[in-house]
């Protein structure tokens, strides 16, 4: 497996993708356009794709010499859970703050019958 400073290449890709996504998100919010949501969506999709790709070939159970448990998948499951939770919370905030925003009528200052 390729490592850079004891960090895997997949993690480096994730860090780079999320830094770019957050910068685009901040710029998009300032400019008030949809590039911010597109950047976050793309970063989430890339993260999920990198988590689905297997890290190494698994040996069959009969070839293992000891009965030690492998806990490497726990970090992936925690990260996927965090992505799902942040997605649900983010959609909730987006729905509450943007989609059901109350529309207040403007007061009538003059009344004409023409």
FIMILUM-233721 format. One record per residue (C-alpha): residue in one letter; z, x, y. Coordinates in steps of 0.1 Angstrom, whole numbers, padded with zeros to 4 digits, always signed. Example, Ala and Ser with C-alpha at 12.3 -4.5 7.8 and 13.67 -1.06 7.14 Angstrom:
<rs>
A+0078+0123-0045S+0071+0137-0011
</rs>
This chain:
<rs>
X+0000+0000+0000X-0009+0013+0034X+0021+0018+0057X+0025+0031+0093X+0060+0044+0099X+0074+0025+0069X+0059-0008+0082X+0032-0025+0063X-0003-0031+0079X+0002-0069+0076X+0033-0068+0097X+0015-0047+0123X-0013-0072+0124X+0012-0100+0128X+0030-0083+0156X-0003-0075+0175X-0016-0111+0170X+0016-0127+0183X+0018-0104+0213X-0017-0112+0222X-0011-0149+0216X+0020-0149+0238X+0002-0131+0266X-0026-0156+0264X-0001-0184+0263X+0016-0172+0295X-0017-0167+0313X-0030-0201+0301X+0001-0219+0313X-0002-0203+0347X-0039-0213+0349X-0032-0247+0334X-0059-0247+0308X-0060-0251+0270X-0064-0214+0261X-0026-0213+0256X-0026-0239+0228X-0057-0224+0212X-0041-0189+0212X-0009-0202+0196X-0028-0222+0170X-0050-0192+0160X-0019-0170+0158X-0002-0195+0135X-0033-0198+0113X-0036-0160+0110X+0001-0158+0102X-0002-0184+0074X-0033-0167+0060X-0016-0133+0059X+0014-0149+0041X-0008-0165+0015X-0026-0133+0006X-0006-0116-0023X+0010-0083-0015X+0005-0066-0048X-0004-0073-0084X+0025-0088-0104X+0033-0074-0138X+0038-0099-0166X+0074-0106-0176X+0072-0088-0209X+0064-0055-0193X+0095-0054-0171X+0121-0032-0185X+0151-0045-0166X+0161-0080-0157X+0164-0073-0120X+0153-0101-0097X+0126-0096-0071X+0136-0108-0037X+0105-0098-0018X+0092-0134-0016X+0123-0146+0002X+0112-0131+0035X+0079-0148+0033X+0095-0181+0026X+0119-0177+0055X+0090-0168+0078X+0069-0198+0066X+0100-0221+0071X+0104-0207+0106X+0067-0213+0114X+0070-0249+0101X+0102-0255+0120X+0089-0241+0153X+0057-0261+0149X+0076-0293+0144X+0099-0286+0173X+0070-0275+0195X+0050-0307+0187X+0081-0327+0194X+0086-0311+0228X+0048-0315+0235X+0049-0351+0226X+0080-0360+0246X+0072-0340+0277X+0034-0345+0278X+0022-0375+0258X+0049-0400+0267X+0054-0389+0303X+0061-0420+0325X+0035-0430+0350X+0052-0442+0382X+0031-0466+0404X+0026-0456+0441X+0041-0479+0466X+0018-0503+0485X+0018-0494+0521X-0007-0519+0534X-0020-0552+0521X-0056-0562+0530X-0075-0592+0517X-0110-0578+0524
</rs>
